[in-house]
Amino acid sequence: MSRIHLGLLVILTLSIAGCGGYGSNNMGGGGGAPSITSLSPNMTNAGDPAFTLTVNGTNFVNGSVVRWNGSNRTTTFVSGTGLTASILASDIASSGTAVVSVFSAGPGGGTSNTLNFTILSQPPVITSPTSTVGKQGTAFLYQIGATTNPTSYNATGLPGGLIVSGTTGLISGTPVAASTATVTLSATNAGGTGNQSLAMTIFSGCDLNNDGNINVLDLQTEVNEVLQVTSCTDDINKDGACNVLDLQRLVNAVLGGSCVVGP
């Protein structure tokens, strides 16, 4: 071969390599490493069932694998911009944050950026009793109990004189009148709100035996307390003693008047 022909061959070889021929690295990489732009869904509640996660992005190839906290999950190739993956129930058993990425093998592949998947707590379930009683003129307490660490509470439809703490869930106060009420309790966390009805009965301060009536039975109870036959537990006027003043108020209520409790 002449020197001229050899020189032309070298030039031709270099030209092919420079144009992406024999020396090109663009085989099977899909244009670069995979990249994630969004997840659907991007959150769920702890304890929910297994589900299919859709991963949107770019540079996905047939064989790309979705990784959940670094572990491969069964993946279906949809297109260069979409994958689906099977997420196990055990993956979302507890609240927290999972890290999602995509891995593509081969030249031009690699591991994508990561996106966070939020696992929320289950909404609270209220566990406190569904009924309670109180007494007109007597301090009242009821604690809303609930699961999964509520961050706030509420109670609507409370009888007069009662309030609820939004931070502790304690219902407290002194009922001002006899009543029956259906109170709606609620407890909330990041996962949602749980509700429950509470049947609340506030007995009259003159209904000493809490039977829903003010009658001679209550009058007899008060007489026994005034005479110290039994201990003083029904100090209607709240003066620190059971005496004729309490009897006068009770007689008035038995005869159909209002039950006046307190000074």
HELIX and SHEET records of a PDB file:
HELIX    1   1 ARG A    3  GLY A   18  1                                  16    
HELIX    2   2 ALA A   89  ILE A   92  5                                   4    
HELIX    3   3 VAL A  216  VAL A  226  1                                  11    
HELIX    4   4 VAL A  244  VAL A  254  1                                  11    
SHEET    1   A 4 SER A  35  SER A  40  0                                        
SHEET    2   A 4 PHE A  51  THR A  58 -1                                        
SHEET    3   A 4 GLY A  82  ILE A  87 -1                                        
SHEET    4   A 4 THR A  75  SER A  79 -1                                        
SHEET    1   B 5 MET A  43  ASN A  45  0                                        
SHEET    2   B 5 LEU A 115  LEU A 120  1                                        
SHEET    3   B 5 GLY A  96  SER A 104 -1                                        
SHEET    4   B 5 VAL A  65  TRP A  68 -1                                        
SHEET    5   B 5 SER A  71  ARG A  73 -1                                        
SHEET    1   C 4 MET A  43  ASN A  45  0                                        
SHEET    2   C 4 LEU A 115  LEU A 120  1                                        
SHEET    3   C 4 GLY A  96  SER A 104 -1                                        
SHEET    4   C 4 GLY A 110  THR A 111 -1                                        
SHEET    1   D 4 SER A 131  LYS A 135  0                                        
SHEET    2   D 4 GLY A 192  PHE A 203  1                                        
SHEET    3   D 4 SER A 179  ASN A 189 -1                                        
SHEET    4   D 4 SER A 152  THR A 156 -1                                        
SHEET    1   E 3 PHE A 140  GLN A 143  0                                        
SHEET    2   E 3 LEU A 170  GLY A 173 -1                                        
SHEET    3   E 3 LEU A 162  VAL A 164 -1                                        
END                                                                             
